[in-house]
């Protein structure tokens, strides 16, 4: 991943950590805030973090327990 995409992902992570409810409402809005399209953010985030933005938010908000304990 190039430097601009890496910087965009870092910005997206900072936004999600500061405003998790707002970030979970619109991936398109989050992508626009960091200068990427929605698909570009999704793909770059997965490449950089090993998970999607949605998965990242779930881990930030709930930890890793929901998928394992709600079965």
N, CA, C and O atoms as a DFTB+ gen file, in Angstrom:
284 C
 N C O
     1  1       0.857      -1.175       0.000
     2  2       0.000       0.000       0.000
     3  2       0.896       1.229       0.000
     4  3       1.910       1.278       0.696
     5  1       0.508       2.209      -0.784
     6  2       1.291       3.423      -0.852
     7  2       1.081       4.312       0.354
     8  3       0.169       4.104       1.153
     9  1       1.942       5.306       0.469
    10  2       1.874       6.221       1.605
    11  2       0.539       6.946       1.713
    12  3      -0.003       7.048       2.814
    13  1      -0.022       7.463       0.593
    14  2      -1.320       8.153       0.733
    15  2      -2.425       7.253       1.289
    16  3      -3.208       7.683       2.135
    17  1      -2.489       6.009       0.817
    18  2      -3.521       5.101       1.329
    19  2      -3.259       4.781       2.794
    20  3      -4.195       4.718       3.591
    21  1      -2.009       4.582       3.150
    22  2      -1.667       4.310       4.548
    23  2      -2.041       5.468       5.457
    24  3      -2.529       5.262       6.568
    25  1      -1.813       6.679       4.983
    26  2      -2.193       7.862       5.764
    27  2      -3.710       7.956       5.887
    28  3      -4.230       8.320       6.942
    29  1      -4.416       7.628       4.813
    30  2      -5.881       7.664       4.847
    31  2      -6.425       6.646       5.850
    32  3      -7.375       6.931       6.578
    33  1      -5.818       5.458       5.883
    34  2      -6.264       4.435       6.827
    35  2      -6.004       4.903       8.259
    36  3      -6.851       4.717       9.133
    37  1      -4.855       5.500       8.501
    38  2      -4.553       6.017       9.840
    39  2      -5.566       7.090      10.248
    40  3      -6.019       7.123      11.392
    41  1      -5.914       7.962       9.306
    42  2      -6.924       8.992       9.585
    43  2      -8.270       8.343       9.878
    44  3      -8.970       8.753      10.803
    45  1      -8.635       7.328       9.090
    46  2      -9.913       6.640       9.301
    47  2      -9.956       6.002      10.685
    48  3     -10.974       6.077      11.373
    49  1      -8.864       5.381      11.091
    50  2      -8.801       4.758      12.412
    51  2      -8.964       5.810      13.502
    52  3      -9.682       5.590      14.478
    53  1      -8.305       6.940      13.340
    54  2      -8.436       8.013      14.335
    55  2      -9.876       8.510      14.422
    56  3     -10.387       8.748      15.516
    57  1     -10.527       8.668      13.277
    58  2     -11.925       9.104      13.270
    59  2     -12.804       8.061      13.956
    60  3     -13.655       8.410      14.775
    61  1     -12.607       6.790      13.629
    62  2     -13.424       5.729      14.219
    63  2     -13.218       5.644      15.719
    64  3     -14.166       5.374      16.457
    65  1     -11.999       5.869      16.184
    66  2     -11.748       5.804      17.624
    67  2     -12.348       6.995      18.355
    68  3     -12.810       6.854      19.487
    69  1     -12.347       8.163      17.727
    70  2     -12.911       9.362      18.365
    71  2     -14.433       9.390      18.280
    72  3     -15.096       9.855      19.207
    73  1     -14.991       8.896      17.174
    74  2     -16.431       8.994      16.924
    75  2     -16.971       7.660      16.404
    76  3     -17.404       7.592      15.254
    77  1     -16.959       6.610      17.207
    78  2     -17.355       5.290      16.712
    79  2     -18.792       5.216      16.196
    80  3     -19.053       4.528      15.210
    81  1     -19.709       5.899      16.833
    82  2     -21.106       5.848      16.365
    83  2     -21.258       6.525      15.014
    84  3     -21.951       6.009      14.137
    85  1     -20.629       7.655      14.840
    86  2     -20.712       8.367      13.564
    87  2     -20.043       7.559      12.465
    88  3     -20.567       7.478      11.354
    89  1     -18.895       6.960      12.755
    90  2     -18.169       6.192      11.748
    91  2     -18.937       4.946      11.340
    92  3     -18.870       4.535      10.182
    93  1     -19.665       4.338      12.272
    94  2     -20.398       3.122      11.927
    95  2     -21.622       3.425      11.076
    96  3     -22.167       2.524      10.439
    97  1     -22.054       4.660      11.056
    98  2     -23.241       5.019      10.299
    99  2     -23.038       5.122       8.806
   100  3     -23.975       4.901       8.038
   101  1     -21.830       5.454       8.376
   102  2     -21.628       5.670       6.955
   103  2     -20.185       5.427       6.550
   104  3     -19.313       6.261       6.792
   105  1     -19.942       4.291       5.939
   106  2     -18.616       4.016       5.404
   107  2     -18.299       4.981       4.265
   108  3     -17.146       5.363       4.070
   109  1     -19.329       5.372       3.514
   110  2     -19.137       6.326       2.426
   111  2     -18.678       7.671       2.978
   112  3     -17.768       8.291       2.428
   113  1     -19.302       8.123       4.060
   114  2     -18.908       9.380       4.688
   115  2     -17.502       9.318       5.261
   116  3     -16.736      10.274       5.144
   117  1     -17.165       8.195       5.879
   118  2     -15.822       8.016       6.421
   119  2     -14.800       8.030       5.293
   120  3     -13.750       8.663       5.406
   121  1     -15.105       7.337       4.214
   122  2     -14.196       7.308       3.063
   123  2     -13.982       8.713       2.509
   124  3     -12.853       9.104       2.216
   125  1     -15.062       9.465       2.367
   126  2     -14.951      10.833       1.869
   127  2     -14.126      11.716       2.780
   128  3     -13.395      12.589       2.312
   129  1     -14.241      11.493       4.082
   130  2     -13.499      12.303       5.053
   131  2     -11.992      12.088       4.947
   132  3     -11.206      12.966       5.304
   133  1     -11.592      10.913       4.453
   134  2     -10.157      10.623       4.330
   135  2      -9.679      10.640       2.881
   136  3      -8.535      10.286       2.595
   137  1     -10.560      11.053       1.968
   138  2     -10.167      11.235       0.574
   139  2     -10.121       9.979      -0.272
   140  3      -9.392       9.924      -1.262
   141  1     -10.897       8.963       0.109
   142  2     -10.962       7.733      -0.671
   143  2     -12.407       7.442      -1.046
   144  3     -13.334       7.996      -0.456
   145  1     -12.594       6.574      -2.026
   146  2     -13.933       6.077      -2.321
   147  2     -14.247       4.972      -1.318
   148  3     -13.354       4.456      -0.645
   149  1     -15.515       4.620      -1.229
   150  2     -15.906       3.563      -0.293
   151  2     -15.187       2.249      -0.601
   152  3     -14.635       1.640       0.315
   153  1     -15.173       1.784      -1.867
   154  2     -14.458       0.526      -2.150
   155  2     -12.950       0.625      -1.873
   156  3     -12.340      -0.330      -1.393
   157  1     -12.361       1.777      -2.175
   158  2     -10.924       1.938      -1.933
   159  2     -10.615       1.890      -0.443
   160  3      -9.622       1.286      -0.038
   161  1     -11.452       2.518       0.377
   162  2     -11.256       2.475       1.824
   163  2     -11.384       1.047       2.330
   164  3     -10.547       0.581       3.102
   165  1     -12.416       0.363       1.903
   166  2     -12.657      -1.015       2.336
   167  2     -11.463      -1.909       1.989
   168  3     -10.972      -2.649       2.841
   169  1     -11.000      -1.841       0.741
   170  2      -9.897      -2.687       0.296
   171  2      -8.584      -2.334       0.994
   172  3      -7.847      -3.221       1.424
   173  1      -8.294      -1.037       1.104
   174  2      -7.055      -0.607       1.743
   175  2      -7.068      -0.946       3.226
   176  3      -6.046      -1.342       3.786
   177  1      -8.220      -0.791       3.859
   178  2      -8.336      -1.093       5.282
   179  2      -8.084      -2.575       5.510
   180  3      -7.360      -2.954       6.430
   181  1      -8.683      -3.409       4.670
   182  2      -8.493      -4.860       4.807
   183  2      -7.024      -5.231       4.602
   184  3      -6.475      -6.057       5.331
   185  1      -6.404      -4.617       3.611
   186  2      -4.994      -4.908       3.334
   187  2      -4.101      -4.446       4.494
   188  3      -3.181      -5.158       4.896
   189  1      -4.372      -3.274       5.015
   190  2      -3.538      -2.679       6.067
   191  2      -3.782      -3.312       7.437
   192  3      -2.839      -3.563       8.188
   193  1      -5.046      -3.568       7.758
   194  2      -5.412      -4.008       9.110
   195  2      -5.787      -5.487       9.204
   196  3      -5.875      -6.036      10.302
   197  1      -6.005      -6.121       8.078
   198  2      -6.407      -7.526       8.105
   199  2      -7.868      -7.732       8.450
   200  3      -8.280      -8.846       8.772
   201  1      -8.655      -6.672       8.386
   202  2     -10.089      -6.752       8.661
   203  2     -10.767      -5.558       7.992
   204  3     -10.106      -4.604       7.582
   205  1     -12.072      -5.625       7.890
   206  2     -12.823      -4.521       7.290
   207  2     -13.021      -3.408       8.317
   208  3     -12.844      -3.635       9.514
   209  1     -13.384      -2.217       7.865
   210  2     -13.678      -1.149       8.829
   211  2     -14.771      -1.554       9.822
   212  3     -14.677      -1.237      11.008
   213  1     -15.802      -2.249       9.346
   214  2     -16.881      -2.694      10.230
   215  2     -16.356      -3.646      11.308
   216  3     -16.715      -3.522      12.479
   217  1     -15.509      -4.589      10.912
   218  2     -14.935      -5.515      11.887
   219  2     -14.078      -4.763      12.901
   220  3     -14.089      -5.086      14.088
   221  1     -13.341      -3.766      12.435
   222  2     -12.510      -2.962      13.331
   223  2     -13.381      -2.252      14.370
   224  3     -13.065      -2.251      15.560
   225  1     -14.468      -1.655      13.912
   226  2     -15.367      -0.963      14.839
   227  2     -15.949      -1.916      15.868
   228  3     -16.047      -1.569      17.045
   229  1     -16.336      -3.109      15.443
   230  2     -16.873      -4.105      16.385
   231  2     -15.839      -4.451      17.447
   232  3     -16.167      -4.552      18.629
   233  1     -14.608      -4.629      17.032
   234  2     -13.559      -4.945      18.006
   235  2     -13.320      -3.784      18.955
   236  3     -13.106      -3.985      20.150
   237  1     -13.356      -2.586      18.432
   238  2     -13.149      -1.407      19.277
   239  2     -14.286      -1.254      20.282
   240  3     -14.051      -0.931      21.446
   241  1     -15.514      -1.484      19.835
   242  2     -16.667      -1.266      20.697
   243  2     -16.953      -2.434      21.625
   244  3     -17.369      -2.232      22.766
   245  1     -16.736      -3.651      21.150
   246  2     -17.167      -4.821      21.916
   247  2     -16.052      -5.797      22.255
   248  3     -16.290      -6.751      22.995
   249  1     -14.861      -5.596      21.750
   250  2     -13.815      -6.597      21.922
   251  2     -14.091      -7.768      20.998
   252  3     -14.877      -7.637      20.060
   253  1     -13.479      -8.878      21.236
   254  2     -13.643     -10.024      20.339
   255  2     -14.761     -10.960      20.772
   256  3     -14.987     -11.982      20.123
   257  1     -15.469     -10.636      21.858
   258  2     -16.427     -11.590      22.392
   259  2     -17.726     -11.772      21.641
   260  3     -18.253     -12.882      21.716
   261  1     -18.321     -10.809      20.912
   262  2     -19.654     -11.043      20.397
   263  2     -19.815     -12.266      19.511
   264  3     -20.742     -13.049      19.717
   265  1     -18.957     -12.449      18.551
   266  2     -19.115     -13.574      17.630
   267  2     -18.981     -14.916      18.352
   268  3     -19.685     -15.869      18.017
   269  1     -18.107     -14.996      19.316
   270  2     -17.882     -16.259      20.012
   271  2     -18.972     -16.538      21.047
   272  3     -19.380     -17.690      21.198
   273  1     -19.445     -15.546      21.746
   274  2     -20.358     -15.799      22.868
   275  2     -21.829     -15.761      22.493
   276  3     -22.668     -16.234      23.259
   277  1     -22.156     -15.218      21.349
   278  2     -23.573     -15.124      20.991
   279  2     -24.046     -16.290      20.144
   280  3     -25.136     -16.238      19.573
   281  1     -23.268     -17.310      20.057
   282  2     -23.668     -18.498      19.271
   283  2     -24.555     -19.393      20.074
   284  3     -24.989     -20.434      19.583
